[in-house]
Amino acid sequence: MNRRKPEQIVKLLRKADEELAKGEAVEDFCREEQISLATYYRWQRKYGGLQVEDAKRLKALEVENAKLKRLLAEALLANDAIREFLEKKPDGRGAACHD
């Protein structure tokens, strides 16, 4: 499967707009470009109206967002582990040692 970069998708959508303006059917264009209609419409919904630089920036933000979500999940797991450790700690400060 050939993955396309966002900037390639934006260029392809511009080409599609030109071809469709000339009267070519969406189905024919998709067949020539070897993409499904569903893929075309998904790309149109996500990248339609963007410039190439906007698409690059969008991709960079998506990557950064995924990294931040992963870091947050790791921090929350670490906090839970510390909380569990402190609750089980037998030095009188944890919740497990109430007499």
C-alpha positions as CSV (number, residue, x, y, z in Angstrom):
1,M,0.0,0.0,0.0
2,N,1.4,3.3,-1.0
3,R,1.0,6.0,1.7
4,R,0.9,9.5,0.5
5,K,2.1,12.5,2.4
6,P,-0.4,15.3,3.1
7,E,1.3,17.6,0.6
8,Q,0.9,15.0,-2.1
9,I,-2.7,14.6,-1.2
10,V,-3.3,18.3,-1.5
11,K,-1.7,18.4,-4.9
12,L,-3.7,15.4,-6.0
13,L,-6.9,17.1,-4.8
14,R,-6.0,20.2,-6.8
15,K,-5.5,18.0,-9.9
16,A,-8.8,16.4,-9.2
17,D,-10.5,19.8,-9.1
18,E,-9.0,20.7,-12.5
19,E,-10.1,17.4,-14.0
20,L,-13.6,17.5,-12.6
21,A,-13.9,21.1,-13.9
22,K,-13.1,19.7,-17.4
23,G,-16.0,17.3,-17.0
24,E,-14.2,14.1,-15.9
25,A,-16.1,11.9,-13.5
26,V,-14.8,11.4,-10.0
27,E,-14.9,7.6,-10.5
28,D,-12.6,7.9,-13.6
29,F,-10.2,10.2,-11.8
30,C,-10.0,7.8,-8.8
31,R,-9.4,4.9,-11.1
32,E,-6.6,6.7,-12.9
33,E,-4.9,7.7,-9.6
34,Q,-5.6,4.2,-8.1
35,I,-7.5,5.4,-5.1
36,S,-10.9,4.4,-3.9
37,L,-13.9,6.7,-3.9
38,A,-14.0,6.5,-0.1
39,T,-10.3,7.5,0.1
40,Y,-11.0,10.5,-2.2
41,Y,-13.9,11.7,-0.2
42,R,-12.1,11.2,3.1
43,W,-9.1,13.2,1.8
44,Q,-11.5,15.8,0.4
45,R,-13.1,16.2,3.8
46,K,-9.7,16.3,5.7
47,Y,-7.5,18.3,3.2
48,G,-9.9,20.1,0.9
49,G,-9.2,23.8,0.7
50,L,-5.7,23.5,2.3
51,Q,-2.5,24.7,0.8
52,V,0.5,22.4,0.7
53,E,2.2,24.3,3.6
54,D,-1.0,24.0,5.6
55,A,-1.1,20.2,5.1
56,K,2.5,19.9,6.2
57,R,1.7,21.9,9.3
58,L,-1.4,19.8,10.0
59,K,0.7,16.6,9.8
60,A,3.3,18.0,12.1
61,L,0.6,19.0,14.6
62,E,-0.9,15.6,14.5
63,V,2.5,14.0,15.2
64,E,3.1,16.4,18.1
65,N,-0.4,15.8,19.5
66,A,0.2,12.0,19.4
67,K,3.5,12.4,21.2
68,L,1.9,14.6,23.9
69,K,-0.9,12.2,24.4
70,R,1.6,9.4,24.9
71,L,3.6,11.5,27.4
72,L,0.5,12.3,29.3
73,A,-0.5,8.6,29.5
74,E,3.0,7.7,30.7
75,A,2.8,10.4,33.4
76,L,-0.6,9.3,34.6
77,L,0.6,5.7,34.8
78,A,3.6,6.7,36.8
79,N,1.4,8.8,39.1
80,D,-0.9,5.8,39.7
81,A,2.1,3.6,40.4
82,I,3.5,6.0,42.9
83,R,0.1,6.4,44.5
84,E,-0.3,2.6,44.9
85,F,3.2,2.3,46.3
86,L,2.5,5.1,48.9
87,E,-0.8,3.5,49.9
88,K,0.9,0.1,50.5
89,K,4.0,1.5,52.3
90,P,4.0,0.2,55.9
91,D,5.7,3.2,57.5
92,G,2.5,4.7,58.9
93,R,1.9,7.3,56.2
94,G,-0.1,5.1,53.8
95,A,-3.8,4.3,53.9
96,A,-3.1,0.6,54.6
97,C,-1.7,1.3,58.1
98,H,-4.7,2.6,60.0
99,D,-5.1,1.1,63.5
